[in-house]
Amino acid sequence: MTYRIPFNKPYVIGTEIGYITQCLAAAKLSGDGPFTQLCHKLLQESFRAPHVLLTTSCTSALEMAALLCDLEPGDEVILPSFTFVSTANAFVLCGAKPVFVDIRRDTLNIDEKLIEQAITPRTRVIAPVHYAGVACEMDVINEIAARRGLRVVEDAAQAVGATYKGEFLGTLGDFAAYSFHETKNFVCGEGGAFLAASRRDFERAEIVREKGTNRSQFFRGQVDKYTWVDVGSSYLPGEIIAAFLAAQFEEADDIMRRRLALWDRYHAWAEPLEQQGSLRRPIIPADCVHNAHMYYLLLPTPELRNALLTYLNAACDINSVFHYLPLHLSRMGRTFGGKEGQCPVAEDVSERLLRLPFYTGLSDADQSRVVAALNDFTAAEICARADSLSL
Ligand SMILES: Cc1ncc(COP(=O)(O)O)c(C=O)c1O
């Protein structure tokens, strides 16, 4: 029996446990203590995040952003169909209607050319998602939003550390959300961060995150008692989570270096196969620097994708997985009018995409085993059948 290579394995630096022990010794376990402050500082320094708040998840950060957009029932939010449910749910919780837009064939990000035609008098927000840590066409999106008076909420769950025209993703819209879920580049189990571009929005975000109270101002001595001042919920993580995360941020450069090496190795392996038309690799536009969040392949047909998934999982003990099912075709998406054919690229790509095992601690030996298995399969299957197929 071979050892099963997982799709993901959370990377532990080793210093996390010492920081958690410090938390216990200081008897400060609730949120916004010294480790949360350290995480804010490291996020600001490393990713030039102007105003940042740690949250319990990226989902929470998206919900904060939705609350800060002051949506009313029936307001519309434009987002890609090819995304995680939280991008839509955060706004639906505020009574808004998600309007699903198709994605680009190259980056698999929202197709900015389709946004304008999706705007109606009820549109309030555009929520681009930076798929696989590759930037959406933010200049175009921000220009449309500015001209049409819309807010931009970046779902940067997968995009911590990636850039667009030299600017970090998460710093380009009005609001942004990062994820530190165990599948992401920097992890703490479940966790995230909320980012705001303006000081004014940030001050309100502090309140929304603290159950709608001005408790943060009270702790800073700016008010002599704290009270209920706005809508809100409990979005701040405890100090144990922050302690774990601080250790991860301190090693951000090393984590990124390791991930980029793994990404480059898969990418170099897949190059000849792409050249002969057997599969397609991720495409990184010239203005974008990706963060090696994941490595995916696009197979020529759903049948080949499914055959490869079965081969890797069942025959090789390698856990390779598909990704998002288009939201407009989900049970919830259909209640908002989603129909087959509405987002043809998302529908097509979702059936042909496969993600390879990818995590910071993936060893050379295990990655070599994945590549050898892929070679065995591609030699037998893809090359024989790809001639008549276009990617
Ligand atoms: C694009 C996107 N948005 C949001 C999320 C939700 O992140 P979290 O699990 O931190 O809430 C994910 C999770 O993978 C995601 O991929």
The ligand as a Tripos MOL2 file, in Angstrom:
@<TRIPOS>MOLECULE
LIG
   16    16     1     0     0
SMALL
NO_CHARGES

@<TRIPOS>ATOM
      1 C1        -13.4500   32.6600   -3.1950 C.3       1 LIG1
      2 C2        -13.7410   32.2860   -1.7700 C.ar      1 LIG1
      3 N1        -14.4370   33.1390   -1.0030 N.ar      1 LIG1
      4 C3        -14.7130   32.8590    0.2880 C.ar      1 LIG1
      5 C4        -14.2840   31.6920    0.8780 C.ar      1 LIG1
      6 C5        -14.6400   31.4180    2.3130 C.3       1 LIG1
      7 O1        -13.5090   31.4710    3.1390 O.3       1 LIG1
      8 P1        -13.6330   31.0620    4.6830 P.3       1 LIG1
      9 O2        -13.6450   29.5690    4.7400 O.co2     1 LIG1
     10 O3        -12.4250   31.6650    5.3340 O.co2     1 LIG1
     11 O4        -14.8950   31.6600    5.2010 O.co2     1 LIG1
     12 C6        -13.5520   30.7740    0.1200 C.ar      1 LIG1
     13 C7        -13.1090   29.5110    0.7170 C.2       1 LIG1
     14 O5        -12.4190   28.7200    0.1780 O.2       1 LIG1
     15 C8        -13.2820   31.0720   -1.2470 C.ar      1 LIG1
     16 O6        -12.5890   30.2220   -2.0380 O.3       1 LIG1
@<TRIPOS>BOND
     1     1     2 1
     2     2     3 ar
     3     2    15 ar
     4     3     4 ar
     5     4     5 ar
     6     5     6 1
     7     5    12 ar
     8     6     7 1
     9     7     8 1
    10     8     9 2
    11     8    10 1
    12     8    11 1
    13    12    13 1
    14    12    15 ar
    15    13    14 2
    16    15    16 1
@<TRIPOS>SUBSTRUCTURE
     1 LIG1         1 GROUP 0 **** ****
